[in-house]
Amino acid sequence: MFSQMRIRGVGVIDEAVLDLSPGLNVLTGETGAGKTMVVSGVGLLLGERADSSLVRTGADSAFVEGVVQLPLDHPALARAAEAGGEHDAGELVLARTIAAAGRSRAHVGGRTAPVSVLSDLGQMLVAVHGQSDQWRLKQGDAHRAVLDDFGGPEVTTHRDRVAALHDEWRECAREHERLVSEARERAREIDSLTASLEEIEAVDPQPGEDLSLRVEDERLAHADTLRLAAASALADLSGDDYAPDPAPNVRDLVGSARAALSPATAHDPALAGLDERLHELGTLVTDLAGELTAYLQDVDLDPERLGWVQERRAALGVLTRKYGETVDEVLEWSGRAAARLDELVTADDRVERLGADVAELESAVVAASLALSAARRAAGTEFGTRVSDELSHLAMGKAVVHVDVRRRLDPDGVALPDGERVRLARHGIDEVEILLAANPGATPRSVARAASGGELSRVMLALEVVGSRSSSGETAGPPTFVFDEVDAGVGGRAALDVGARLAALAEHAQVIVVTHLAQVAAFADRHLVVHKADDGRITSSSVSAVEGDARLRELSRMMGGDPDSEAGLAHAGDLLEQTSTARSRAASGGIRH
C-alpha cells in the first residue's frame, strides 16, 4: 500500500503531502481545487507519459514522490532491485520529476531508473480507473488473468498443469525436430566414422608398437656395422683364439698385472687392496666379453624381417598422420569414435521414441487444456453473475456482464477430439473476453468499449469488487486501486451503494477515491480534503486530513448546505450513521463481495 504521497508543482497544487491509510481513502474538495491532479500524480508515479502542461505555472518542475509498504516477498521489490533500487524493510520510495521544458526523470529506491521501470512496478501495485480510463483489462491476456485469479485453485491448478505439460511437450518436440533435421548429417558422420574405424581395425595397431618397431628397424638396418663393432670390442677384451698372431688383450694384461703384484701383496695391505681391485676388473672384463658374445649371436642379417618391419611402420604411419601423433593417440581416438558411432547409430531409435513421447505429451496437453477450459467456463459464469449483481446496486441494474471463453482456433494447429484445431499455449487454448451489454437487447461488447462516461468507472468498480476476491475467497488483484469520478451520474440511494462497494473492496486492498458525493465520502477510513487558495494572482491547493467536526463540515458542504449550520451538520451526522450501519450489514453478509 501507499503510506504517503508528496506532490509539488503539479497543476494547481503548490505542495501537498497525503498521508494515506489502509482501507478506503477518499479525496474531496471544491470544483477546480485540483483533486484530479492527485490522480495525475499517481499516474506519473506509474510511468505514464510526462506532459509539461502538468507543471504548475511559474514552477521550474513538477515532482511526485510515493512511499510504498510491501511484504518482503512482493515481486515489485525484486523488480526494483533489478533496476538497482533499494528498500528499507519493504518500504520502497518512487519518485518522478518533470521539468517545465518537458524532460522527465524517474527514481526507484533512491536510484535513477528508466521510466519503464515505474511502469513495470505500476502494473504490480496499482489499478487506476477514471473517465478517460486506461484500464488494465484492455488486453485479452489481462481478461484471462483476471478470470483465472477469480477462479482460484480450481482454475490455477489446471493452468499450472497445462504450463508444465506444455513446457515438457515443447522441449521434447524441439529435440525430436533437431534429430530429424540432422538425420542426413548423422548418416554422413556414420559413414565417415565407420570407414575410419575399419581402417584402424585392418591395421590392428598395438599399444606402443610404433616405438618398439622403430628400435628394431634401426638394429636390422645396421646389422653389419653392429656386428663389426661388437666383434672388435670383444677381441680387445679377450683376444681372438683363431688369429695366427694374437694381439694383446685386456684380459691377458689384467692377468699379467696381478701376476706382477702377487709376490709382494703379503708385505703391504695397500698393495693387497690394489690386487683385489685388479681381480674385480678381470671379473668385469670377463662379464663384458660374455655379453658381447651373446650380442653377436643375436645380431643377425635378416633382410626379410627388415622388410616386414619397414612395411609395418609405413602402415602405422598412415594412421598416425590421420588420427594422432602416436599409435597410443590413434587408439584413444578410435575409442572415442566408436562411442560416437554408437550414439549416432542409436539416434534413429531415439527419434522413434521421442516421436511417441511427443504424441503422448501433446495428448496430455490437450486433455489438460480442455479441463482448464471447462474450469474457466464455470468460473466465468459465476464471475459474470456476480459482476452483474454488483452493477444492479450501482445504478446500472439493466447491465449484464458475460465472460466469453472461446477456443483460439488455428487451421494449422492441433486437432481436438471434436475435430477443431487450436494453437496450444502455456496458458491453455482459450481466448477470454469480458463483455458488457449495458441495456436489454444490446449486443455485448468488450467491457472497455461498451461503457461510457461515468458508467465505465462503475463497471470497473464492480469488476474489481468481484475480482478482488476469488471464487474460493482468496485475495486477488493489485494492492491499491484508484478511482476518479466513480460516482459520475449517480445520486441518492445508488450513491450509498457505490460507497458501500468501495468499502467492500477496501476490506482487501487499499482504495483511493476522488469523489464529489458525500454518500461516498462518508464511507472513508481516511478523508482527505483538497483546499484551494487564491491570492488574486495565482490559485494554489493543499491537502489535509479531516476528522470529527471538520469532517462533518466537509460532508455538509458536499451535500450543498452551510458547512456550519446545525441542520447541515446534523444531516452529515445522520449520513455517517447510515454508512456505519451499511458497513455492519456488509460485514454480516448483507453485501456480497
Residue, then its C-alpha position, 0 to 999 in steps of 0.5 A: m500500500f501507499s503510506q504517503m504521497r508528496i506532490r509539488g508543482v503539479g497543476v494547481i497544487d503548490e505542495a501537498v503531502l497525503d498521508l494515506s491509510p489502509g482501507l478506503n481513502v477518499l479525496t474531496g474538495e471544491t470544483g477546480a481545487g485540483k483533486t484530479m491532479v492527485v490522480s495525475g500524480v499517481g499516474l506519473l508515479l506509474g510511468e505514464r507519459a510526462d506532459s509539461s502542461l502538468v507543471r504548475t505555472g511559474a514552477d521550474s518542475a513538477f515532482v511526485e514522490g510515493v512511499v510504498q509498504l510491501p511484504l518482503d516477498h512482493p515481486a515489485l521489490a525484486r523488480a526494483a532491485e533489478a533496476g538497482g533500487e533499494h528498500d528499507a524493510g519493504e518500504l520502497v520510495l518512487a519518485r518522478t520529476i518533470a521539468a517545465a521544458g518537458r524532460s522527465r526523470a524517474h527514481v526507484g529506491g533512491r536510484t535513477a531508473p528508466v521510466s519503464v521501470l515505474s511502469d513495470l512496478g505500476q502494473m504490480l501495485v496499482a489499478v487506476h480507473g477514471q473517465s478517460d480510463q486506461w484500464r488494465l483489462k484492455q488486453g485479452d491476456a489481462h481478461r484471462a488473468v483476471l478470470d483465472d485469479f477469480g477462479g482460484p485453485e480450481v482454475t490455477t491448478h489446471r493452468d499450472r498443469v497445462a504450463a508444465l505439460h506444455d513446457e515438457w511437450r515443447e522441449c521434447a518436440r524441439e529435440h525430436e525436430r533437431l534429430v530429424s533435421e540432422a538425420r542426413e548429417r548423422a548418416r554422413e558422420i556414420d559413414s565417415l566414422t565407420a570407414s575410419l574405424e575399419e581402417i584402424e581395425a585392418v591395421d590392428p595397431q598395438p599399444g606402443e608398437d610404433l616405438s618398439l618397431r622403430v628400435e628394431d628397424e634401426r638394429l636390422a638396418h645396421a646389422d653389419t656395422l653392429r656386428l663389426a663393432a661388437a666383434s672388435a670390442l670383444a677381441d680387445l677384451s679377450g683376444d681372438d683364439y683363431a688369429p695366427d698372431p694374437a694381439p694383446n688383450v685386456r684380459d691377458l694384461v689384467g692377468s699379467a698385472r696381478a701376476a706382477l703384484s702377487p709376490a709382494t701383496a703379503h708385505d703391504p695391505a695397500l698393495a693387497g687392496l690394489d690386487e683385489r681391485l685388479h681381480e674385480l676388473g678381470t671379473l668385469v672384463t670377463d662379464l663384458a666379453g660374455e655379453l658381447t658374445a651373446y650380442l653377436q649371436d643375436v645380431d643377425l642379417d635378416p633382410e626379410r624381417l627388415g622388410w616386414v618391419q619397414e612395411r609395418r611402420a609405413a602402415l602405422g604411419v598412415l594412421t598416425r598422420k590421420y588420427g594422432e601423433t602416436v599409435d597410443e593417440v590413434l587408439e584413444w581416438s578410435g575409442r572415442a569414435a566408436a562411442r560416437l558411432d554408437e550414439l549416432v547409430t542409436a539416434d534413429d531409435r531415439v527419434e522413434r521414441l521421442g516421436a511417441d513421447v511427443a504424441e503422448l505429451e501433446s495428448a496430455v496437453v490437450a486433455a489438460s487444456l480442455a479441463l482448464s477450459a471447462a474450469r474457466r467456463a464455470a468460473g466465468t459464469e459465476f464471475g459474470t453473475r456476480v459482476s452483474d449483481e454488483l452493477s444492479h446496486l450501482a445504478m446500472g441494474k439493466a447491465v449484464v456482464h458475460v465472460d466469453v471463453r472461446r477456443r483460439l482456433d488455428p487451421d494449422g494447429v492441433a486437432l481436438p477430439d471434436g475435430e477443431r484445431v487450436r494453437l496450444a499455449r502455456h496458458g491453455i487454448d482459450e481466448v477470454e473476453i469480458l463483455l458488457a451489454a449495458n441495456p436489454g437487447a444490446t449486443p455485448r461488447s468488450v467491457a472497455r468499449a461498451a461503457s461510457g462516461g461515468e458508467l465505465s468507472r462503475v463497471m470497473l468498480a464492480l469488476e474489481v469488487v468481484g475480482s478482488r476476491s476469488s471464487s474460493g475467497e482468496t485475495a486477488g488483484p493489485p494492492t491499491f486501486v484508484f478511482d476518479e469520478v466513480d460516482a459520475g451520474v449517480g445520486g441518492r440511494a445508488a450513491l450509498d451503494v457505490g460507497a458501500r462497494l468501495a468499502a467492500l473492496a477496501e476490506h482487501a486492498q487499499v482504495i483511493v477515491v476522488t469523489h464529489l458525493a458525500q454518500v461516498a465520502a462518508f464511507a472513508d477510513r481516511h478523508l482527505v480534503v483538497h483546499k484551494a487558495d487564491d491570492g488574486r494572482i495565482t490559485s494554489s491547493s493543499v491537502s489535509a486530513v479531516e476528522g470529527d467536526a471538520r469532517l462533518r463540515e466537509l460532508s455538509r458542504m458536499m451535500g450543498g448546505d452551510p458547512d456550519s449550520e446545525a441542520g447541515l451538520a446534523h444531516a452529515g451526522d445522520l449520513l455517517e450513521q447510515t454508512s456505519t450501519a451499511r458497513s455492519r450489514a456488509a460485514s454480516g453478509g448483507i453485501r456480497h463481495 
